[in-house]
């Protein structure tokens, strides 16, 4: 049984209430009240505690199911985006193969594809090429070891082997943009080009590159020659120490190292943004001036406000008012008293009196060890029976 001095954990365990849980709204424990023992714990409070434990477990299971459903939907959305992105690339490759074969087969009669209504966008990619599909959060890297300002070398693609500076890092799809590398013409809608004052139907922009297709370029000292040279780092890992960065700086907080050598790779320097003070900004003096000092002698708000901030009758509540606990205890005592009483008729009272006298008479016939004492008549009968039995046995011999 679960008493008032115990509560149920979300895992189903039972342990006593610690003392610091009884400061604000203590639940009366049988150990603190000598009028009743722990065996007489309030069944009403047991029901309340059990209801709270079941509600918490149910809410926890519901939250776990909701998290799994959200994760599943995110994965489906990611796969849908990935399939659409791959389909776009495959369609572009197939269309280019078809056009190349048609141009070779027709020769001088090949159509002039850069003319006409579709000629403005011929050879340009769709804006979708600038937005690779996002990676689900539970599958992303724990540490992003690239930052704007890093020098990297491209390992795949048309710019393979070129080194330049990273200008943008996107952690959602784990891609980087390298300055003046992996450039491509992208066709934008006419209304979008007009907003930026661009008259050309396409623009040459940087396309994102997966992080697995680039390598960090780090300047290290050669221990043999003593000269400093650039080195391509194959594997980089992140770890502690975790540092604090200034506000507005996009440098990661962790520290990165060269795998196998444990050589720290410094982050590129990033200047924090400068904010211009405006007339509507709050002065620093007003911000740093304390306007409210909490006191230990008075509560920060009246006790009645607490019922407005939280649901007083919530099924998740674990601490209750002493008056409410006492009310539940009195209800249990009243119920036990009503159950102990029984309605007796005069005949029933007579039978109960006879049974009580009979029980009392039986108790007087017991010795100090609790065994029944035989009367003289029974003892004489047994003695005479044993003598007759012994005499018959002697005659038969």
C-alpha positions as CSV (number, residue, x, y, z in Angstrom):
1,X,0.0,0.0,0.0
2,X,1.1,3.6,-0.7
3,X,0.8,5.8,2.4
4,X,0.6,9.5,2.7
5,X,4.3,9.6,3.6
6,X,5.2,8.1,0.2
7,X,4.7,9.1,-3.4
8,X,5.1,7.2,-6.7
9,X,7.7,8.1,-9.2
10,X,7.2,8.1,-13.0
11,X,9.0,4.8,-13.2
12,X,6.6,3.2,-10.7
13,X,8.9,3.3,-7.7
14,X,7.8,4.3,-4.2
15,X,10.0,6.4,-1.9
16,X,9.4,8.7,1.1
17,X,8.8,12.4,0.5
18,X,12.1,14.4,1.2
19,X,11.9,17.2,3.7
20,X,12.4,19.9,1.1
21,X,9.3,18.8,-0.7
22,X,7.2,19.7,2.4
23,X,8.2,23.3,2.8
24,X,5.5,25.1,0.8
25,X,2.6,22.7,0.9
26,X,3.5,19.8,3.2
27,X,1.5,16.6,3.0
28,X,0.8,15.3,6.5
29,X,2.7,12.0,7.2
30,X,1.6,9.4,9.8
31,X,5.1,9.5,11.3
32,X,4.4,13.2,12.3
33,X,1.0,12.5,13.9
34,X,1.1,10.0,16.8
35,X,-2.7,9.7,16.7
36,X,-2.6,7.1,13.9
37,X,0.0,4.6,12.7
38,X,1.4,4.3,9.1
39,X,-0.9,1.3,8.6
40,X,-3.8,3.7,8.9
41,X,-2.7,5.9,6.0
42,X,-5.3,7.9,4.1
43,X,-6.8,5.8,1.3
44,X,-8.1,9.1,-0.2
45,X,-4.5,10.4,-0.5
46,X,-3.4,7.1,-1.9
47,X,-5.9,7.5,-4.7
48,X,-4.8,11.1,-5.3
49,X,-1.1,10.1,-5.4
50,X,-1.9,7.2,-7.7
51,X,-3.9,9.4,-10.0
52,X,-1.1,11.9,-10.2
53,X,1.5,9.2,-11.0
54,X,-0.8,7.7,-13.7
55,X,-1.4,11.1,-15.2
56,X,2.3,11.9,-15.3
57,X,3.1,8.5,-16.9
58,X,0.4,9.0,-19.4
59,X,1.6,12.5,-20.3
60,X,5.1,11.2,-20.6
61,X,4.0,8.4,-22.9
62,X,2.0,10.9,-24.9
63,X,5.0,13.2,-25.2
64,X,7.2,10.3,-26.4
65,X,4.7,9.3,-29.0
66,X,4.4,13.0,-30.2
67,X,8.2,13.3,-30.4
68,X,8.4,10.1,-32.5
69,X,5.6,11.2,-34.8
70,X,7.3,14.6,-35.3
71,X,10.6,12.9,-36.0
72,X,8.9,10.5,-38.5
73,X,7.2,13.5,-40.2
74,X,10.4,15.4,-40.4
75,X,12.1,12.3,-41.9
76,X,9.3,12.0,-44.5
77,X,9.6,15.7,-45.4
78,X,13.4,15.3,-45.7
79,X,13.1,12.3,-48.0
80,X,10.5,14.2,-50.1
81,X,12.8,17.1,-50.5
82,X,15.8,14.8,-51.2
83,X,13.8,13.0,-53.9
84,X,12.7,16.3,-55.5
85,X,16.3,17.6,-55.5
86,X,17.7,14.4,-57.0
87,X,14.9,14.4,-59.6
88,X,15.8,17.9,-60.6
89,X,19.5,16.9,-61.1
90,X,18.5,13.8,-63.0
91,X,16.2,15.7,-65.3
92,X,18.8,18.3,-66.1
93,X,21.4,15.6,-66.9
94,X,18.9,13.7,-69.2
95,X,17.8,16.9,-70.9
96,X,21.4,17.9,-71.6
97,X,22.2,14.4,-73.0
98,X,19.2,14.6,-75.3
99,X,20.1,18.1,-76.5
100,X,23.8,17.1,-77.1
101,X,22.8,14.1,-79.1
102,X,20.2,16.1,-81.1
103,X,22.8,18.8,-81.9
104,X,25.3,16.1,-83.0
105,X,22.7,14.3,-85.2
106,X,21.3,17.4,-86.9
107,X,24.5,19.2,-87.3
108,X,23.8,22.6,-89.1
109,X,20.0,22.0,-88.7
110,X,20.2,21.9,-84.9
111,X,17.8,24.4,-83.3
112,X,19.2,27.6,-81.8
113,X,18.2,26.9,-78.2
114,X,19.4,30.2,-76.7
115,X,16.7,32.1,-78.7
116,X,13.0,32.5,-78.4
117,X,10.9,32.7,-75.2
118,X,12.9,30.0,-73.4
119,X,16.3,31.3,-74.6
120,X,16.7,33.6,-71.6
121,X,16.8,30.8,-69.1
122,X,18.8,28.3,-71.4
123,X,21.8,26.9,-69.5
124,X,20.7,28.3,-66.1
125,X,19.7,26.3,-63.1
126,X,16.5,26.5,-61.2
127,X,16.6,28.4,-57.9
128,X,15.9,25.1,-56.2
129,X,19.6,24.2,-56.7
130,X,20.5,26.8,-54.1
131,X,18.5,25.1,-51.4
132,X,19.6,21.5,-50.8
133,X,17.2,19.4,-48.6
134,X,17.6,19.8,-44.9
135,X,18.9,17.0,-42.7
136,X,16.8,15.8,-39.8
137,X,17.9,17.1,-36.5
138,X,18.6,13.7,-35.0
139,X,20.9,12.9,-37.9
140,X,22.9,16.1,-38.0
141,X,26.5,16.4,-36.8
142,X,27.1,17.3,-33.2
143,X,29.8,19.8,-34.0
144,X,30.2,21.9,-37.1
145,X,33.9,22.3,-37.7
146,X,33.6,25.0,-40.4
147,X,33.1,28.7,-39.9
148,X,33.1,31.8,-42.2
149,X,36.7,32.8,-42.9
150,X,38.1,29.2,-43.0
151,X,40.3,28.2,-46.0
152,X,39.1,25.0,-47.6
153,X,40.0,22.9,-50.6
154,X,37.3,21.4,-52.8
155,X,37.7,17.7,-53.3
156,X,34.9,17.0,-55.9
157,X,33.4,18.8,-58.8
158,X,34.6,21.1,-61.6
159,X,36.6,23.2,-59.1
160,X,38.4,20.2,-57.6
161,X,41.7,21.2,-56.0
162,X,41.0,24.9,-55.7
163,X,41.4,26.6,-52.4
164,X,39.5,29.6,-51.2
165,X,37.7,31.1,-48.2
166,X,34.3,30.0,-46.8
167,X,31.7,32.7,-46.9
168,X,28.7,30.9,-45.5
169,X,28.0,27.8,-43.4
170,X,24.5,26.2,-43.2
171,X,24.1,23.7,-40.4
172,X,20.6,22.7,-41.4
173,X,21.8,20.9,-44.6
174,X,25.5,20.7,-43.7
175,X,26.8,22.7,-46.7
176,X,29.3,25.6,-47.2
177,X,29.7,28.3,-49.8
178,X,33.2,29.0,-51.0
179,X,34.2,32.4,-52.3
180,X,34.4,32.5,-56.2
181,X,34.1,28.7,-56.5
182,X,31.3,26.4,-57.6
183,X,29.7,29.3,-59.5
184,X,26.7,28.7,-61.7
185,X,24.0,30.7,-63.5
186,X,20.6,30.6,-61.7
187,X,17.4,31.7,-63.4
188,X,15.3,33.9,-61.2
189,X,11.7,35.0,-61.9
190,X,11.3,38.4,-63.5
191,X,9.5,39.9,-60.5
192,X,12.3,38.9,-58.2
193,X,15.0,40.4,-60.4
194,X,13.0,43.7,-60.6
195,X,13.0,44.0,-56.8
196,X,16.8,43.9,-56.7
197,X,17.1,46.2,-59.8
198,X,18.7,43.4,-61.9
199,X,17.7,43.4,-65.6
200,X,19.4,40.1,-66.5
201,X,17.1,37.0,-66.4
202,X,19.8,35.1,-64.5
203,X,22.6,35.7,-62.0
204,X,25.9,34.0,-61.3
205,X,25.9,32.8,-57.7
206,X,27.7,30.4,-55.4
207,X,26.1,27.0,-55.1
208,X,26.3,25.1,-51.7
209,X,28.9,22.4,-51.4
210,X,28.5,19.5,-49.0
211,X,30.9,19.5,-46.0
212,X,32.1,16.0,-47.0
213,X,33.4,17.4,-50.3
214,X,35.7,20.0,-48.7
215,X,38.8,19.8,-46.5
216,X,40.2,22.4,-44.1
217,X,43.5,24.0,-45.1
218,X,45.6,24.7,-41.9
219,X,49.0,26.3,-41.7
220,X,51.3,24.1,-39.6
221,X,55.0,24.3,-38.8
222,X,57.1,21.5,-40.3
223,X,59.2,20.1,-37.5
224,X,61.9,19.0,-40.0
225,X,62.5,22.2,-42.0
226,X,60.9,24.6,-39.5
227,X,58.9,26.2,-42.3
228,X,55.2,26.9,-42.2
229,X,53.2,25.3,-44.9
230,X,49.5,24.6,-45.7
231,X,48.2,21.2,-44.9
232,X,44.9,19.5,-45.9
233,X,43.3,18.1,-42.8
234,X,41.5,14.8,-43.6
235,X,39.6,14.3,-40.3
236,X,38.6,17.0,-37.8
237,X,36.7,16.4,-34.5
238,X,35.2,18.9,-32.0
239,X,35.2,18.8,-28.3
240,X,35.9,20.8,-25.1
241,X,36.6,23.3,-23.9
242,X,33.3,25.0,-24.7
243,X,33.9,28.8,-24.8
244,X,31.7,31.8,-24.6
245,X,31.4,34.0,-27.7
246,X,30.5,37.6,-28.0
247,X,26.9,38.5,-29.1
248,X,26.5,38.5,-32.8
249,X,29.5,36.3,-33.6
250,X,28.8,33.2,-35.6
251,X,31.9,31.3,-34.5
252,X,31.0,27.9,-32.9
253,X,31.6,27.6,-29.2
254,X,33.5,24.3,-29.2
255,X,37.1,23.7,-30.0
256,X,38.3,21.7,-33.0
257,X,41.3,19.4,-33.3
258,X,43.1,17.4,-35.9
259,X,42.2,13.8,-35.5
260,X,45.2,11.6,-34.5
261,X,47.5,14.5,-33.7
262,X,45.2,16.3,-31.2
263,X,46.5,19.7,-32.6
264,X,44.0,22.5,-32.0
265,X,42.8,24.3,-35.1
266,X,42.2,28.0,-34.3
267,X,39.0,29.6,-35.4
268,X,39.1,32.5,-37.8
269,X,38.8,35.9,-36.3
270,X,35.4,37.4,-36.5
271,X,34.6,41.0,-35.4
272,X,31.4,41.4,-33.5
273,X,28.8,43.7,-35.2
274,X,28.8,47.3,-34.2
275,X,25.4,48.6,-33.1
276,X,24.5,52.2,-33.6
277,X,22.7,53.9,-30.8
278,X,19.4,55.4,-31.8
279,X,17.1,57.9,-30.0
280,X,14.7,55.2,-29.0
281,X,17.3,52.9,-27.3
282,X,17.3,52.6,-23.6
283,X,20.3,54.1,-21.9
284,X,22.8,51.8,-20.2
285,X,22.4,53.6,-16.9
286,X,18.7,52.9,-16.9
287,X,19.2,49.3,-17.7
288,X,21.8,48.7,-15.0
289,X,19.8,50.5,-12.3
290,X,18.0,48.0,-10.0
291,X,14.3,48.7,-9.8
292,X,13.2,45.7,-7.8
293,X,15.0,44.0,-4.9
294,X,13.6,40.6,-3.7
295,X,13.2,40.2,0.1
296,X,13.3,37.0,2.1
297,X,10.8,38.4,4.6
298,X,7.9,38.8,2.2
299,X,6.6,36.8,-0.7
300,X,7.1,38.2,-4.2
301,X,3.3,38.0,-4.8
302,X,0.2,37.1,-2.6
303,X,-0.5,33.5,-2.0
304,X,-3.9,33.8,-3.8
305,X,-2.1,34.6,-7.0
306,X,-0.6,31.1,-7.1
307,X,-4.0,29.6,-7.9
308,X,-4.3,32.0,-10.8
309,X,-0.9,31.0,-12.2
310,X,-1.5,27.3,-12.0
311,X,-4.5,25.0,-12.1
312,X,-5.5,24.4,-8.5
313,X,-7.4,21.2,-9.4
314,X,-4.8,19.9,-11.8
315,X,-4.3,16.1,-11.8
316,X,-0.5,16.7,-12.0
317,X,-0.4,18.4,-8.7
318,X,1.9,16.7,-6.1
319,X,1.9,19.1,-3.2
320,X,-1.4,20.0,-1.5
321,X,-2.6,22.4,1.2
322,X,-2.6,21.0,4.8
323,X,-6.3,21.8,5.1
324,X,-7.2,19.7,2.1
325,X,-5.1,16.8,3.3
326,X,-6.8,17.0,6.8
327,X,-10.2,17.0,5.0
328,X,-9.3,13.8,3.2
329,X,-8.1,12.2,6.4
330,X,-11.4,13.0,8.2
331,X,-13.3,11.6,5.3
332,X,-11.4,8.3,5.6
333,X,-12.0,8.2,9.4
334,X,-15.7,8.8,8.9
335,X,-15.9,6.1,6.3
336,X,-14.1,3.6,8.6
337,X,-16.4,4.5,11.5
338,X,-19.5,3.9,9.4
339,X,-18.2,0.6,8.2
340,X,-17.4,-0.5,11.8
341,X,-20.9,0.1,13.0
342,X,-23.6,-2.6,12.4
343,X,-27.4,-2.5,13.0
344,X,-28.4,-5.2,15.6
345,X,-31.9,-6.4,16.5
346,X,-32.7,-7.5,20.1
347,X,-32.2,-11.1,19.1
348,X,-28.9,-10.2,17.5
349,X,-27.7,-8.5,20.6
350,X,-28.7,-11.6,22.7
351,X,-26.8,-13.9,20.4
352,X,-23.8,-11.6,20.5
353,X,-23.9,-11.6,24.3
354,X,-24.2,-15.5,24.4
355,X,-21.2,-15.8,22.1
356,X,-19.2,-13.4,24.2
357,X,-19.9,-15.3,27.4
358,X,-19.1,-18.6,25.7
359,X,-15.8,-17.2,24.5
360,X,-15.1,-15.9,28.0
361,X,-15.8,-19.4,29.5
362,X,-13.5,-21.1,27.0
363,X,-10.7,-18.7,27.8
364,X,-11.0,-19.6,31.5
365,X,-10.5,-23.3,30.7
366,X,-7.1,-22.7,29.2
367,X,-3.8,-22.9,31.0
368,X,-0.9,-20.4,30.9
369,X,0.4,-22.0,27.7
370,X,-3.0,-21.6,25.9
371,X,-3.9,-25.4,26.1
372,X,-7.4,-26.6,27.1
373,X,-7.6,-28.0,30.7
374,X,-9.5,-31.3,31.0
375,X,-12.2,-31.7,33.7
376,X,-12.2,-34.5,36.3
377,X,-15.0,-36.5,34.5
378,X,-13.0,-36.6,31.2
379,X,-9.8,-37.5,33.0
380,X,-11.6,-40.3,35.0
381,X,-13.1,-41.8,31.8
382,X,-9.7,-41.9,30.1
383,X,-8.1,-43.5,33.1
384,X,-10.7,-46.2,33.4
385,X,-10.5,-46.9,29.7
386,X,-6.8,-47.3,29.8
387,X,-7.0,-49.7,32.8
388,X,-9.6,-51.9,31.0
389,X,-7.5,-52.0,27.9
390,X,-4.4,-53.0,29.8
391,X,-6.3,-55.7,31.7
392,X,-7.7,-57.2,28.5
393,X,-4.2,-57.3,27.1
394,X,-2.8,-59.1,30.1
395,X,-5.6,-61.8,30.0
396,X,-4.9,-62.5,26.3
397,X,-1.3,-63.3,27.1
